[in-house]
């Protein structure tokens, strides 16, 4: 915590010193009394502003995922335990990466002598990257504005993911037809999925498949019918070659991030109910990126894996001209044998 004189406090101190010095030089008791009366607000302001800011706890809450050029909401929680609450407490520059607009203020007193305030800011970060933010600063000058007491929080590392773009509408449909062909061939990638309805009993059906309640209702034997789902492995390959200009490179990064984000969301209920993913489930996702610092990540498509890949893409750079890490399309196909391969270069056309 820091406490210092404000501009007004400096003027006030100068006037107080002049009155006190004039009282010493002239020997006028009235000037002594006036300077003594002026010392009261001076000391009172120092004590109150210090007491208020010392007992304030602050917390800055960012959303789990922030994408470049997309609005996000930042929440700041303040809790004041002094008897003065949070009167006069100001939040200074909650995020120094872009314009932040105050959207909403909520304040309540959940228990005696404790004031809780929640500030909600709306902002946009223009570019991707990993940024080290300064600690959150709060200050107060109450009650007279002669002193400013300031408290600063811990620094925060913020990861801004690449900008998301709209993918072509048929970017997955051709691969879905391939998956359905494998399913019809009875490949090893299929398994019994979710319950879809009932059908009449046929010879060869086991007793475990019989739906007894539905059979009693239909007065005939019926069995549970489940959809068959294809378990697939997906391989995403991107090559950020040095021949790319800056605009093409950023677009390739955005397309890669959008593909990975959509693939990791395909296990959600919203995706599972869509016709595009009705008979497909991704069991494994591999992302191979050739860049200045190449990486190969493989895992189950979920939120954790999605954030891991997007964090790498947030700080990726193009390959250098003399880089020895090159991988042809034929070599990448060999490394992705048995997987459904997605070339980012094809989506950029």
N, C-alpha and C positions, 0 to 999 in steps of 0.2 A: 504494500500500500504506500502511495505517495501523497503528500499534501503540500500545496504551494499557494502562494498569493496569486490572485487574479489581477488583471489590469486595474479593475476598480479597487481591489485591495491595496495595490501599490499607491494609488492616489490617496486612498484613505489613510494609509500609513504615513505618507508624506505630510498630509495636513495635520495628523495627530502629532507628529514629531515637531512640526513648526510651532504649533500651539504650545506644546510642552517646553520647547526651547525658548520661546518668547516669554513664558512664565518665569523661567529661570533668569533670563537676562533682565526683565523688567521687575521681577519680584511681585507679580500680580497674582493674588490668591485665586481670583476668578478663573484665570487661565489654567491653573492647576486643577480646579474643579471640573472645568470643561474637558480637559485631557483625560482626567480620570473617568468621567462619564463616557467618553468615547472608547475607552479601553474595554468597557463592558461588552458592547456588541462585537468588538474585535475578538475577544477571547471566547465569547459565546459561539460565534460562527466557527471558530477553529474546533471547539469541542464537539458541536453537533454534527458537522460534516464528517469528522473523523469517526464518531460513534456510529453514524448511519452506514458508512461504506465498509466499516470493519465487519459488520454482522450481515453482510449480503453474500449469499451463495448463488453462483451463476452457473448455468449449463447451456451449452450450444448444441443443438440437435439437428444434424443434416439428414436428408433422406438416404436410404441404402444405395440408391443408384441415381447419379446425376449425369445427364447426357449434355453434350455441348449444344448450345443454341436452343435448348429447351427450358422452359420456365420450371423452377422448383421452389419449394417452400422451406424456409429455414425457421426453426422455432428456437426461441431463447427463453429459458425458465429462470426467473429471479425469485429468491426467497429472502425476505428481510426479517430478522429476528429482533431488531431494536424496537423500542416503543414508538419510534417515528415512522416505522414501516419502510416504504420505498418512496417516500415523498422526495421529489426532486432528483431521483436517480435517472441518469441518461445513459443509453447504450450508444457507444461510439463505434461506427464503421463495423457492423457485424460480419461482413465478408468483403475483403478488399480486392475481389476479382472482377467486379462489375457493379452495375447499378442495382441497389437494393431498395425496394419500396415497402414501407410499413403497411401491411394489410389489415391487421386486427390486433387489438389489445384485450386480453381477458385478465381480470383481477378478482381475487376472492380472498377471504380470510378463513381458512379451514379450521384454525384453532386460535385460541387466545394469544395475542401479542405476536402473531406471525402473519406476515402479509406475503402472498404468493402472486406473482404476475407472470403472464405468459405473453410474449410478443411474437407475432408471426410476420415474417418478411417474405416477399416474393422477389426472386432475382433470376438472372440469366447469365451463364458463363459462356463467352463467345468461342472458346477453343478448348480442345481436349488437352490433357496433361495431368501431371501430379504436382500439386502446389502446396507449399508450406505456408499456412496462414498464421498471421500474428495472433497472439492471445486476445481473447475478447476483452474489451476495455469498457468499464463503466465508471461514471464519475458523478459527483454532486457538488453543488455550490450553495446548498441551502444553509441557513435561511436568508442571508443577506448578500451572498455572492462575493464575499471578500476572500474566501479560501476555496480552492478546488481540491477535493479529496478523490483520488483515483485508485482503482484496483484493476489489475491485469491478470487474465487467466493464462492457462498453458497454451503453447502453440498447437496447431491442428494440421494434420496432413490430409488434404482433400484430393480425391481422385475423381477427375472428370472424364467420363467415358466418351468415345467418339460419337459424333453426330449420327443419329439414326436416319436412314433414308427408306423410301418406299421401294420394295423389291418388285420385280416384274410379276404380274399375276400368275403366270404359269411356271414360276421358277421351280416348283416342286411337283407339278402335275405329271411331267414325263417320268420322273423317278418313282412316283406313286404307281404308274402303270407297270414299271419294271418289278416293283415289290409285289403287286398283285399277281403277275405271271409266276414269280417264284412261289407264291402261296398256292396257286393252282397246281403247280408241279409237285406239291407236297414236300418242299424242302425242309431242312432242319430248322429254319428260322421261324416256323409257325408254332403257335401254341393257342390253347383255348382261352378266350377272353371273357368279356363281361356277359351277363345274362341278357338275352335279347327277346325271349318269348318261349312259347311251348309249341310242340307239334305232336302228331299222333305217334303212338308207339310202333316201332318196327322191329322185325326179327333181328336179333343181334344186340339190341339195346340192353344194357344192364339194369338191374333193379335200382341201383343208386341214382340213375338218371330219371326215374319216375317222379313226377310232381304229384304227390298223393292228393293234395287239396284241390288242385285243378282237375285231377282225374275224377274226384267225387263230384265236382261241379258239372263236368261235361259228360258224366256217366260212361266214360271210356278212358282207357289208359292213355295218358299223355306224358311226354318227357320234356325236361328242360332243354332248351336250345341255346347255345352260346356262340357268339361270334368268334371266328378264328382271326387272330391278330398276328401280323408278321413282325417278328423281332429283327430289327436291322441295325447295322453298324454304319455310321456316317463318317466320312473323311473329308474335311474342308482344307483346301490347299490355296494359299495366296503367296504370290511372289511380288514383292515391292522392289522392282528393278530400278537401277539408277537412271534409266532412260526416261522414267516418268517425270512429267512436270509436276509442280506443286499441287495444282488443282486435281490432276488425275490421281496423284498419290493419296490425297485426302479423301477423294471419292472412293478409292479402293479400300482404304481403311474403314470408311463408313459402311460400305457394302459388306465387308467382312464382319464387322460388329453386328450389323443388322441380321445377317444370316445366323450367326452364333446365337444371338438373342432369341430369334424365332425358333431355332431348333431346341433350345433349352426350355422354351415355353410349350413345346408340343405335347408335354405330358400333363398339362393343366386340363381341368375339366372343360374349359372353353374350347381348347383345341381338340380334345377327345370327342366332343360332340359335333365338330365340323366334319363335313364330308371328305375334306382333304386328308385327314388323319384317322379316318374311321377304322381302317384295318391295318394301321401301321403303328408300331411303337419302337422308339429309338432306345436301344440298350446300351450303346456306347458311342461316344462322340470324340473324334480326334481332330485337332486343329493344328495344322502345320503352316508356319509363316516363315518365309525367307526375308530377312531384313538385316539391318546393321547388327542387331542382336537377335538372331533367329531363335525360335522356340517351337517345341513340339509338345503339346499337352493332350492328354487322353483321360477320359473319365466319364462318369454317368452324367447325362445332361440334367442339371438342376441349378438352383440359384447360386450355390457356392462355386460350381465349376464355371458358370456364366460370368460371375464377378472376377474369377481368376483370369479368364481369357481376356475380358474387357479391360482389366487392369494392365495387362501386357500391351494390348492394342492402344491404350491411352498414351503410352510413352514410346511407341514404335517409331523407328526412322528407316528411311530408304537404305537399301544396300549400297555400300561404297563401290566405286568403279573397279577397284582392285580386289574386291572380295572374292575369295576362293569358294564360298558357299553357294554353289549353284546346283539346281536340281531340275532336270528336264522333265517333261510331261510323262515320258515313258518310265523314268525312274520313280516318279511319284506314284504312278499306277501300280508299279511292282510293290512298293511299300504299302499301298492301300489295297492289296489284292483281297477280294472277298468283301470289300466295303463299298458302300454307295458314295462315289466321289463327287464332290462339288468343287469346281474350279472357279475361283472368283473372277478370273479373266473372262470367262464366258458370260457372266452376269453383267460385266461392264460394257459389253457390246451393244 
